[in-house]
Amino acid sequence: MPKKVSKNTKSVSRQSLNLTEENLEKLKGIFPEIFSEGKIDFEKLKILLGSEIEDSVEKYNFTWAGRSNAFKNIQTTAKGTLIPDEKDSVNFDKTENLFIEGDNLEVLKLLQKPYQNKIKMIYIDPPYNTGKDFVYKDNFKDSIGNYKKITGQIDEEGNRTDTNKESNGRFHSDWLTMMYPRLYLAKNLLKDDGVIFVSIDDHEVHNLRKIMDDIFGEENFVSCVTREAIKGGSQSRDIRNVNDYILIYTKDMDSTEFSGYEKEEVVLDLEDKKGKYARGRELNKWGAGSRREDSPGMWFPIKGPRGEEVYPIRNDGTEGRWRLGKKKMHELVERGDAIFEKRRDGTYIVYQKIRDSSPGIKQFTTIFKDNYINAKGTEALKNLFGKQRAIFDYSKPIELILDLMVMADLGENDIILDFFAGSGTTTHAVLDLNKDGGNRKFICVQLPEKTDEKSEAFKAGYKTISEISKERIRRVIKKIKEEDKEKVKNMDLGFKVFKLAKSNYKIWENYDGKDTKELLKQMELFQSPLIAGYKKIDLIYEVLIKEGFDLNSKIEEVKEIKTNKVFRIDNGEKYFFVCLDEKIKEQTIKDLKLNKEIMFVCLDDSLDDNQKINLSLKINLRSI
């Protein structure tokens, strides 16, 4: 077994968020009476929930071969860590943008603690499962070993596994097993008013809709947008397929608001004291999801033309819901930008006044045409890299991501996540959008999948897709700097690179053999909990990630402390200290003025037993 820390001290967290334990704690908080000796009494739960329990043998559900493995991948914690690569980064010490190179399943697990409920928008363009694209072969038993294998760090075969051909009996199942845990983990990272956009084509749009209903809830489905992807297209019998789709879901529909713009010019043919306007959309939502019970939080009164309370009533006379949230509805009324039209029964239909300066009043068209075709993305890459041929196939146009960001109603400091980063279109879009003075941050994750030796990318010197993406960001930054040197002075024009790596902690594997000598040899390796040759900065980052501190936390040496080398880790809301010296001097503890509120992390062997006993009574001591 691995060496245990002294019973007088607590150990630092050595794993990512355990979702099973977290969900059990949540359930315990709601129904404490259903727990007996730490286990759930389902009979009690059935009694408490009564008619809400589905006992029928025949019931609607969605399953596939491999679903159980998808849940095992959710339940297992990350085996690796993220280590910084300053040389590969741009402006590492000042930037808050993140580019993470690694398997996105493992990375999403590592992001659970520090970024839970922090992400405003997610956009992903995952493999479409066309039979040619890369399939992630997840292994919940050895995720970091599996990552090394698929990225060519173990064998000579590289990272491209067998293509997922339609003749494979598990063609759809393999794709679903890959996607489900990633989407599940991604949902945890979204803020309550967060939005996720997923690009997909005909191969899996039906299955993707089902698993997203399962994960996000049918009530949080917003739309399935049709996008014109190409002109012409491949022929299926007598029909040419030129479209793909974008599925849009929210974390919580009641908390989420959208904005957008009109494709056609609006004629301002009406006028009031404030100037010209046009009558916009009806704000009493009508159609699917428009009932009060569909979104109880969108049922509230606004002030009517005579000071009366006006509620959202549907055209059939039943209670409905507003299209906009409380804040925007009240602001709209206070600005005088609401039109109240009384029905015969005395209720009101409320419309929005559209003015030239009206914020968030226009709508996206149903079909994304012309401006969003893949050819524009290809052309942008050619121009950026100065190539006659694109170095990445099927890159989405930056215009698409920019407009989705407008739709998501991003704030100036929001975080955007893309964990299938590809050529880096999302990073490009965030940097471009920030020209308006905003400070939006991106987190992008890309597997270092090898490029084909016959590809334009490989010929240009880009051995992996992540190399293409990083180079694109560098070129976009350079281009923005050249465009307007004054305007970009306050922009965040950089990105930190982190790479998925083996944990700095030794991972104990259960021994099933009968060779006693082999077992003793394995146990000797665990006299120290850390791997040989670890770097201190890598260990510090692993500590902060697994303690729930984000990757932009400041790491600064405490210069005032002369007796030991101590680092202060600060995320802007809280901080802790780390010292990785072999021996901790008593003067160090005194000078730091520690208490029970501030965590102090050190090596277990750096304090003797008496020191541990004394200090554990006075400070929040954690050992490695």
HELIX and SHEET records of a PDB file:
HELIX    1   1 LEU A   19  ILE A   30  1                                  12    
HELIX    2   2 PRO A   32  ILE A   34  5                                   3    
HELIX    3   3 PHE A   42  LEU A   49  1                                   8    
HELIX    4   4 GLY A   50  GLU A   52  5                                   3    
HELIX    5   5 ARG A   67  GLN A   75  1                                   9    
HELIX    6   6 ASN A  104  TYR A  115  1                                  12    
HELIX    7   7 SER A  143  ILE A  150  1                                   8    
HELIX    8   8 PHE A  171  LEU A  189  1                                  19    
HELIX    9   9 VAL A  205  PHE A  216  1                                  12    
HELIX   10  10 GLU A  218  ASN A  220  5                                   3    
HELIX   11  11 MET A  253  SER A  255  5                                   3    
HELIX   12  12 ARG A  292  ASP A  294  5                                   3    
HELIX   13  13 PRO A  296  MET A  298  5                                   3    
HELIX   14  14 LYS A  326  GLU A  334  1                                   9    
HELIX   15  15 ASN A  374  PHE A  385  1                                  12    
HELIX   16  16 ILE A  398  MET A  407  1                                  10    
HELIX   17  17 THR A  425  LEU A  433  1                                   9    
HELIX   18  18 ASN A  434  ASP A  436  5                                   3    
HELIX   19  19 GLU A  456  LYS A  459  1                                   4    
HELIX   20  20 ILE A  465  GLU A  483  1                                  19    
HELIX   21  21 THR A  516  GLU A  524  1                                   9    
HELIX   22  22 LEU A  525  GLN A  527  5                                   3    
HELIX   23  23 LYS A  536  LYS A  546  1                                  11    
HELIX   24  24 GLU A  586  LEU A  592  1                                   7    
HELIX   25  25 ASP A  604  SER A  606  5                                   3    
HELIX   26  26 ASP A  609  LYS A  618  1                                  10    
SHEET    1   A 6 LYS A  10  SER A  11  0                                        
SHEET    2   A 6 ASN A 620  SER A 623  1                                        
SHEET    3   A 6 MET A 599  CYS A 602  1                                        
SHEET    4   A 6 TYR A 575  CYS A 579  1                                        
SHEET    5   A 6 VAL A 566  ASP A 570 -1                                        
SHEET    6   A 6 LYS A 554  GLU A 557 -1                                        
SHEET    1   B 2 PHE A  35  SER A  36  0                                        
SHEET    2   B 2 LYS A  39  ILE A  40 -1                                        
SHEET    1   C10 GLY A  80  PRO A  84  0                                        
SHEET    2   C10 LYS A 496  LYS A 502 -1                                        
SHEET    3   C10 LEU A  98  GLU A 101  1                                        
SHEET    4   C10 LYS A 441  GLN A 446  1                                        
SHEET    5   C10 ILE A 415  ASP A 418  1                                        
SHEET    6   C10 ILE A 119  ILE A 124  1                                        
SHEET    7   C10 LEU A 190  ILE A 200  1                                        
SHEET    8   C10 ASN A 243  THR A 250 -1                                        
SHEET    9   C10 PHE A 221  GLU A 228 -1                                        
SHEET   10   C10 ILE A 367  PHE A 368  1                                        
SHEET    1   D 2 SER A 234  SER A 236  0                                        
SHEET    2   D 2 ILE A 239  ASN A 241 -1                                        
SHEET    1   E 4 LEU A 270  ASP A 272  0                                        
SHEET    2   E 4 GLY A 275  GLU A 282 -1                                        
SHEET    3   E 4 TYR A 348  ILE A 354 -1                                        
SHEET    4   E 4 ALA A 338  LYS A 342 -1                                        
SHEET    1   F 2 ILE A 302  LYS A 303  0                                        
SHEET    2   F 2 GLU A 309  VAL A 310 -1                                        
END                                                                             
